[in-house]
Amino acid sequence: MKSSVIAAATAFGTVASAYKCVNLTVPVDLSARNGVFNVSAPQSNIEVTNFVLDLIQQGQNFSATSLQGVSSQRRAKLIHR
């Protein structure tokens, strides 16, 4: 049993030493577009009910009527591995 443990440890050490590590730095450009809506957080149960009724009204597009614009953000990042 002792020899099998030694053999397993030796095999693991051989496999572990076979890996070659490489440090990589990858430049990545990130961008995001977020919708800006003209909707405030509901403060009462009545406001929640009105929000849901506006949201599920058939034939209406609540997101289109409450959308004010789009906020875009761009950022360059370096990812180190």
C-alpha positions in Angstrom: 0.0 0.0 0.0 2.8 2.4 0.8 4.4 1.8 -2.6 1.1 2.6 -4.4 0.9 5.9 -2.5 4.4 6.7 -3.5 3.7 5.7 -7.1 0.5 7.9 -7.2 2.4 10.9 -5.7 5.2 10.5 -8.3 2.7 10.2 -11.2 0.9 13.3 -9.9 4.2 15.2 -9.6 5.2 14.2 -13.1 1.8 15.4 -14.6 1.9 18.6 -12.6 5.4 19.5 -13.7 4.4 18.9 -17.4 2.1 21.9 -17.4 3.7 25.1 -18.7 2.2 28.3 -17.3 1.9 31.4 -19.5 0.9 34.8 -18.3 -1.5 36.5 -20.8 -2.8 40.0 -20.9 -5.8 40.5 -23.3 -7.1 44.0 -24.1 -10.9 44.0 -24.2 -13.2 46.9 -25.2 -16.5 46.7 -23.3 -19.6 48.6 -24.1 -23.1 48.6 -22.6 -26.4 50.3 -23.5 -28.9 50.8 -20.7 -32.4 52.1 -21.2 -33.3 55.2 -19.2 -37.0 55.0 -18.2 -39.2 57.7 -16.8 -40.6 55.4 -14.0 -40.1 56.0 -10.3 -40.3 53.2 -7.7 -43.8 52.6 -6.5 -44.4 54.0 -2.9 -47.8 52.4 -2.2 -49.9 49.4 -3.1 -52.0 51.6 -5.4 -49.0 52.7 -7.3 -47.9 49.1 -7.7 -51.3 48.2 -9.0 -51.3 51.0 -11.4 -47.8 50.1 -12.6 -48.9 46.5 -13.3 -52.1 47.6 -15.0 -50.0 49.9 -17.3 -47.6 47.1 -17.9 -50.1 44.5 -19.0 -52.5 46.7 -20.9 -53.2 44.9 -24.2 -52.3 46.9 -27.3 -49.9 49.2 -25.4 -46.1 49.2 -25.2 -45.4 50.5 -21.7 -41.6 50.3 -22.2 -41.8 52.4 -25.4 -43.9 55.1 -23.8 -41.8 55.3 -20.6 -38.4 55.2 -22.4 -36.6 58.5 -22.2 -33.4 57.5 -24.0 -30.3 55.3 -23.9 -27.2 55.6 -21.8 -24.1 54.2 -23.4 -20.9 53.4 -21.5 -17.6 52.3 -23.0 -14.5 51.1 -21.1 -11.2 49.5 -22.1 -10.0 46.8 -19.8 -6.9 44.6 -19.6 -7.7 41.0 -18.5 -4.7 39.3 -16.8 -4.7 35.5 -16.8 
